[in-house]
Amino acid sequence: MEKYKRNERIGAIIKILADNPNKVITYNFFSEKFFAAKSSISEDILVVKKIIENLEMGKIETVSGAAGGVKYVPSMSHGDREYFLEEVCKKLRDPERIIPGGFLYYTDILYMPDIVDKLGRIIAGKYLYEKVDYVVTMETKGIPVALMTARYLNIPLVIVRRQTRVTEGTTVTINYISGSSSKIGTMSLSKRAMKKGSNVVIVDDFMKGGGTIKGIISMMEEFEAEVKGVSVLIATKEPEKKLVQDYNPLMVIRNLDPESGAIDIIPYNE
């Protein structure tokens, strides 16, 4: 049986909590892992709490009761959030990202683990104290961001598909109208994907007219689910009147001019 020094236990506790955001880990777990008394673990947790909160990396919360313990609640300071989103915007302002049709290429951003991890952390921060059962997203490029959001909230991710798949079993399928092109599309979700009456957060990568998000909200009504919030990575300023009014973007495209190569995208300032 190897005894661990306090600084060794503290380092390991921080690592374990950071790897399991919003998950309650019991004092018994730490006590047995480090062969230490619960009183010693409690003192370690106080040190960890002070370090995490002083560095504005989140909070350490204790949960009382028979199944109680301690959990790490991740968050990002306002300054760190603004700095990070501005850096992402700088990458997206590159004129070479404009592709035919007046679209912005950002797929590479969504597949950079360090960036998408922080994006998910920022979005999750809005719902840390909401009772949420699922993160819901469309079968699009937004899946990585939605997955990281689900990770930091410690809840499952549900993916609404554009087409029915035999591997999904019995599904609910609805029609929806695109907000930008007014075209009719379909989306489906397996009846086994989520329980009726759940609370959900919708996460998507891009919003222009809001048709897709409105369609997902309609799908949630079929499951008697309550939508606690809608977050999108990028929203366009135009059209101002979207099919969904209550949403939280991380960044806003105010102008994109294919001819001049100008891309005016900024962090959304709440």
RODO-2510 file (C-alpha; in nm, 4 decimals, decimal comma):
residues 270
     n   res          X          Y          Z
     1     m     0,0000     0,0000     0,0000
     2     e     0,1602     0,3237    -0,1177
     3     k     0,0929     0,6406     0,0800
     4     y     0,0622     0,9613    -0,1176
     5     k     0,1791     1,3044    -0,0102
     6     r    -0,0734     1,5878     0,0073
     7     n     0,0560     1,7652    -0,3031
     8     e     0,0337     1,4360    -0,4940
     9     r    -0,3267     1,3813    -0,3806
    10     i    -0,4259     1,7378    -0,4676
    11     g    -0,2823     1,7089    -0,8182
    12     a    -0,4615     1,3794    -0,8748
    13     i    -0,7918     1,5102    -0,7331
    14     i    -0,7851     1,8083    -0,9697
    15     k    -0,7183     1,5754    -1,2625
    16     i    -1,0002     1,3359    -1,1674
    17     l    -1,2545     1,6144    -1,1157
    18     a    -1,1570     1,7930    -1,4391
    19     d    -1,1953     1,4670    -1,6333
    20     n    -1,5467     1,4202    -1,4901
    21     p    -1,7225     1,7603    -1,5001
    22     n    -2,0555     1,7836    -1,3197
    23     k    -2,0214     1,4302    -1,1891
    24     v    -2,0443     1,3712    -0,8148
    25     i    -1,7452     1,1741    -0,6879
    26     t    -1,7691     1,0445    -0,3323
    27     y    -1,5199     1,1041    -0,0564
    28     n    -1,5047     0,7244    -0,0203
    29     f    -1,3703     0,6990    -0,3745
    30     f    -1,0845     0,9380    -0,3013
    31     s    -1,0219     0,7843     0,0416
    32     e    -0,9876     0,4332    -0,1008
    33     k    -0,7863     0,5461    -0,4027
    34     f    -0,5262     0,7348    -0,1996
    35     f    -0,5393     0,5208     0,1172
    36     a    -0,6164     0,8329     0,3168
    37     a    -0,8640     0,9230     0,5896
    38     k    -1,1772     1,1144     0,4910
    39     s    -1,0655     1,4019     0,7124
    40     s    -0,7470     1,4300     0,5057
    41     i    -0,9454     1,4160     0,1817
    42     s    -1,1759     1,6928     0,3091
    43     e    -0,8734     1,9136     0,3718
    44     d    -0,7406     1,8326     0,0249
    45     i    -1,0745     1,9299    -0,1306
    46     l    -1,0648     2,2678     0,0441
    47     v    -0,7239     2,3355    -0,1120
    48     v    -0,8490     2,2237    -0,4541
    49     k    -1,1567     2,4457    -0,4174
    50     k    -0,9410     2,7490    -0,3397
    51     i    -0,7055     2,6859    -0,6341
    52     i    -0,9842     2,6333    -0,8897
    53     e    -1,1878     2,9342    -0,7808
    54     n    -0,8910     3,1696    -0,7455
    55     l    -0,7880     3,0865    -1,1015
    56     e    -1,1504     3,1355    -1,2199
    57     m    -1,1534     2,7876    -1,3734
    58     g    -1,4916     2,6969    -1,2281
    59     k    -1,6245     2,5870    -0,8918
    60     i    -1,5914     2,2890    -0,6623
    61     e    -1,9244     2,2034    -0,5021
    62     t    -2,0022     1,9574    -0,2271
    63     v    -2,3156     1,7451    -0,2366
    64     s    -2,4545     1,6250     0,0951
    65     g    -2,6494     1,3094     0,1665
    66     a    -2,5883     0,9367     0,1464
    67     a    -2,4775     0,9602    -0,2163
    68     g    -2,2978     1,2875    -0,1612
    69     g    -1,9488     1,3885    -0,2496
    70     v    -1,7829     1,6588    -0,4527
    71     k    -1,8104     1,7744    -0,8141
    72     y    -1,6334     2,0136    -1,0468
    73     v    -1,8584     2,2733    -1,2103
    74     p    -1,6673     2,4077    -1,5135
    75     s    -1,6904     2,7685    -1,6209
    76     m    -1,4843     3,0331    -1,7949
    77     s    -1,4283     3,3882    -1,6760
    78     h    -1,5829     3,6670    -1,8830
    79     g    -1,2389     3,7910    -1,9834
    80     d    -1,1175     3,4471    -2,0941
    81     r    -1,4408     3,3901    -2,2836
    82     e    -1,4160     3,7187    -2,4725
    83     y    -1,0470     3,6685    -2,5522
    84     f    -1,1038     3,3155    -2,6807
    85     l    -1,4031     3,4053    -2,8992
    86     e    -1,2178     3,7034    -3,0451
    87     e    -0,9293     3,4727    -3,1393
    88     v    -1,1753     3,2387    -3,3137
    89     c    -1,3294     3,5360    -3,4957
    90     k    -0,9835     3,6408    -3,6156
    91     k    -0,9397     3,2982    -3,7748
    92     l    -1,2822     3,3251    -3,9388
    93     r    -1,2152     3,6716    -4,0846
    94     d    -0,9672     3,5312    -4,3359
    95     p    -1,1052     3,6252    -4,6843
    96     e    -0,9953     3,2855    -4,8169
    97     r    -1,2718     3,1316    -4,6052
    98     i    -1,5390     3,2738    -4,8356
    99     i    -1,6623     2,9980    -5,0652
   100     p    -1,8898     3,0218    -5,3746
   101     g    -2,2430     3,1224    -5,2898
   102     g    -2,1343     3,3656    -5,0213
   103     f    -2,0808     3,1037    -4,7509
   104     l    -1,8215     3,0955    -4,4755
   105     y    -1,5969     2,7905    -4,4411
   106     y    -1,5488     2,6961    -4,0754
   107     t    -1,5513     2,3167    -4,0741
   108     d    -1,1845     2,3004    -3,9746
   109     i    -1,2584     2,5082    -3,6638
   110     l    -1,5243     2,2593    -3,5544
   111     y    -1,2788     1,9707    -3,5775
   112     m    -0,9987     2,1273    -3,3747
   113     p    -1,0289     1,9533    -3,0335
   114     d    -0,8894     2,2385    -2,8252
   115     i    -1,1241     2,4925    -2,9835
   116     v    -1,4405     2,2847    -2,9823
   117     d    -1,3737     2,1824    -2,6213
   118     k    -1,3789     2,5475    -2,5109
   119     l    -1,6846     2,6228    -2,7246
   120     g    -1,8739     2,3426    -2,5534
   121     r    -1,7561     2,4647    -2,2148
   122     i    -1,8832     2,8174    -2,2840
   123     i    -2,2246     2,6955    -2,3985
   124     a    -2,2577     2,4530    -2,1074
   125     g    -2,1847     2,7402    -1,8699
   126     k    -2,5240     2,8916    -1,9535
   127     y    -2,7108     2,5858    -1,8302
   128     l    -2,5037     2,4569    -1,5364
   129     y    -2,7782     2,5324    -1,2878
   130     e    -3,0723     2,4362    -1,5075
   131     k    -3,2307     2,0944    -1,4785
   132     v    -3,1405     1,9559    -1,8207
   133     d    -3,1652     1,5926    -1,9302
   134     y    -3,0354     1,6030    -2,2891
   135     v    -2,8442     1,8156    -2,5365
   136     v    -3,0170     1,7974    -2,8758
   137     t    -2,8598     1,8802    -3,2111
   138     m    -2,9171     1,8266    -3,5820
   139     e    -2,7192     1,5820    -3,7951
   140     t    -2,4817     1,8579    -3,9091
   141     k    -2,1371     2,0061    -3,8432
   142     g    -2,2597     2,1153    -3,5012
   143     i    -2,2263     1,7663    -3,3537
   144     p    -1,8736     1,8222    -3,2066
   145     v    -1,9830     2,1393    -3,0243
   146     a    -2,3013     1,9726    -2,9001
   147     l    -2,1022     1,6712    -2,7820
   148     m    -1,8627     1,8875    -2,5804
   149     t    -2,1587     2,0756    -2,4338
   150     a    -2,3118     1,7441    -2,3281
   151     r    -1,9795     1,6385    -2,1766
   152     y    -1,9545     1,9474    -1,9564
   153     l    -2,3179     1,9123    -1,8511
   154     n    -2,2645     1,5384    -1,7962
   155     i    -2,5790     1,4447    -1,9899
   156     p    -2,6484     1,2449    -2,3097
   157     l    -2,6404     1,3888    -2,6606
   158     v    -2,9404     1,3282    -2,8877
   159     i    -2,8983     1,3703    -3,2644
   160     v    -3,1990     1,4491    -3,4829
   161     r    -3,1473     1,2967    -3,8278
   162     r    -3,2452     1,4292    -4,1684
   163     q    -3,3471     1,0851    -4,2892
   164     t    -3,4925     0,7810    -4,1192
   165     r    -3,2479     0,4954    -4,0634
   166     v    -3,3447     0,1339    -4,0097
   167     t    -3,0984     0,1098    -3,7196
   168     e    -3,2969     0,3752    -3,5303
   169     g    -3,6059     0,1564    -3,4943
   170     t    -3,9432     0,3279    -3,4716
   171     t    -3,9057     0,7005    -3,5342
   172     v    -4,1021     1,0221    -3,5210
   173     t    -4,0737     1,2157    -3,8488
   174     i    -4,1863     1,5722    -3,9111
   175     n    -4,1660     1,8282    -4,1894
   176     y    -4,0128     2,1703    -4,1349
   177     i    -3,9573     2,4828    -4,3441
   178     s    -3,6116     2,6312    -4,3885
   179     g    -3,6045     2,9896    -4,2663
   180     s    -3,3579     3,1042    -4,5329
   181     s    -3,4814     2,9264    -4,8454
   182     s    -3,8425     2,8405    -4,7476
   183     k    -3,7837     2,4848    -4,8664
   184     i    -3,9577     2,1949    -4,6956
   185     g    -3,7317     1,9393    -4,5289
   186     t    -3,7819     1,6398    -4,3039
   187     m    -3,6238     1,5338    -3,9770
   188     s    -3,6647     1,2214    -3,7680
   189     l    -3,5805     1,0995    -3,4203
   190     s    -3,5941     0,7527    -3,2744
   191     k    -3,8642     0,7038    -3,0108
   192     r    -3,5956     0,5437    -2,7947
   193     a    -3,3644     0,8447    -2,8137
   194     m    -3,5139     1,0309    -2,5184
   195     k    -3,7788     1,0001    -2,2513
   196     k    -4,1008     1,1943    -2,2798
   197     g    -4,1290     1,4997    -2,0610
   198     s    -3,7537     1,5665    -2,0554
   199     n    -3,5799     1,9032    -2,0334
   200     v    -3,3478     1,9766    -2,3247
   201     v    -3,0979     2,2285    -2,4570
   202     i    -3,0712     2,2677    -2,8354
   203     v    -2,7238     2,3324    -2,9792
   204     d    -2,6516     2,4035    -3,3460
   205     d    -2,3553     2,5337    -3,5423
   206     f    -2,5230     2,7981    -3,7609
   207     m    -2,8434     2,9997    -3,7738
   208     k    -2,9627     3,2234    -4,0556
   209     g    -3,3416     3,2100    -4,0726
   210     g    -3,3963     2,9746    -3,7814
   211     g    -3,5950     2,7126    -3,9709
   212     t    -3,3915     2,4126    -3,8555
   213     i    -3,4052     2,5177    -3,4907
   214     k    -3,7795     2,5771    -3,5153
   215     g    -3,8136     2,2295    -3,6647
   216     i    -3,6208     2,0761    -3,3733
   217     i    -3,8431     2,2643    -3,1279
   218     s    -4,1464     2,1155    -3,3041
   219     m    -3,9855     1,7722    -3,2769
   220     m    -3,9381     1,8250    -2,9036
   221     e    -4,3097     1,8975    -2,8722
   222     e    -4,3754     1,5485    -3,0104
   223     f    -4,1750     1,4128    -2,7153
   224     e    -4,3467     1,6509    -2,4708
   225     a    -4,0017     1,7924    -2,3933
   226     e    -3,9383     2,1397    -2,2555
   227     v    -3,6703     2,3425    -2,4330
   228     k    -3,4627     2,5174    -2,1659
   229     g    -3,2485     2,7068    -2,4125
   230     v    -3,1146     2,7346    -2,7671
   231     s    -2,7456     2,8016    -2,8320
   232     v    -2,5772     2,8412    -3,1697
   233     l    -2,2130     2,8814    -3,2586
   234     i    -2,2645     3,1423    -3,5338
   235     a    -2,5724     3,3468    -3,6236
   236     t    -2,6177     3,5958    -3,9032
   237     k    -2,7411     3,9459    -3,8281
   238     e    -2,9750     3,9292    -4,1277
   239     p    -3,2558     3,8528    -4,1426
   240     e    -3,3232     4,0227    -3,8093
   241     k    -3,6656     3,8586    -3,7889
   242     k    -3,5906     3,4887    -3,7529
   243     l    -3,8302     3,2014    -3,6999
   244     v    -3,6788     3,1588    -3,3531
   245     q    -3,6416     3,4699    -3,1387
   246     d    -3,5060     3,3341    -2,8108
   247     y    -3,1561     3,2021    -2,8786
   248     n    -2,7972     3,2524    -2,7627
   249     p    -2,5256     3,2880    -3,0307
   250     l    -2,1552     3,2846    -2,9511
   251     m    -2,0614     3,4843    -3,2619
   252     v    -2,2527     3,7020    -3,5075
   253     i    -2,1825     3,7633    -3,8766
   254     r    -2,2762     4,1254    -3,9430
   255     n    -2,1553     4,1272    -4,3025
   256     l    -1,9966     3,8906    -4,5542
   257     d    -1,9024     4,0410    -4,8924
   258     p    -1,7689     3,7873    -5,1478
   259     e    -1,6555     4,0648    -5,3843
   260     s    -1,4366     4,2577    -5,1401
   261     g    -1,3535     3,9580    -4,9206
   262     a    -1,4746     4,1426    -4,6114
   263     i    -1,5953     3,9252    -4,3260
   264     d    -1,7383     4,1120    -4,0287
   265     i    -1,7831     3,8550    -3,7537
   266     i    -1,7688     3,9418    -3,3845
   267     p    -1,8257     3,7713    -3,0482
   268     y    -2,1836     3,8147    -2,9313
   269     n    -2,1890     4,0532    -2,6387
   270     e    -2,4604     3,9635    -2,3938
***
